[in-house]
């Protein structure tokens, strides 16, 4: 079975939970390959904790890198539509942590 190459944007409580599930093999069709967070201190910790994963500071760079087939957004709600739209526009699948957006117009778009 070919595994979906998965990236997480935002490594807080939710992002770390998803990483743990995937790394423990709870989602057999996914392989965690990249994590993105803007916090430099977290990036340093991520590089130690996940030496075999790509660590990004810019979600757009991760999405356009060719490293990921899909992403999950575990960032503040108001960023979900922007990130999801960018990923979809670049042929990358999206799992949006709830809600899909703050405003109905953004979600419809």
Phi, psi and omega in degrees: 000133175280132180267146176285126178278117193245139175236145179249131175252113182100117183241069174251217182300310182288315181300318180292328178295313178299316179301316180298314179302314183290316181295331178280357179081017181289339176240092190297337183269005182240146174232118177288117183243342184207149176223138180237133174207142182278346182281117183297324179295320177294321179302317180297318179293322179296321180297326177285315184287329183231067185296340182264004182252152173279134179246126183242153173254348183234117183297327180295321178296318179296315182296319183271359183290337187087359181281333187240145173264336184208155177228161167235138179261114176237061184233176176306143187309320184293346179269345184305308183300317181300313182289318180296315180297317179299315180297311181298320178297339181253018175074021180252131179292155185228133166244107181271125170295143186296150352277168179292336178185169181273328183244140181305319182300320179295319182293319179297321180296000000 
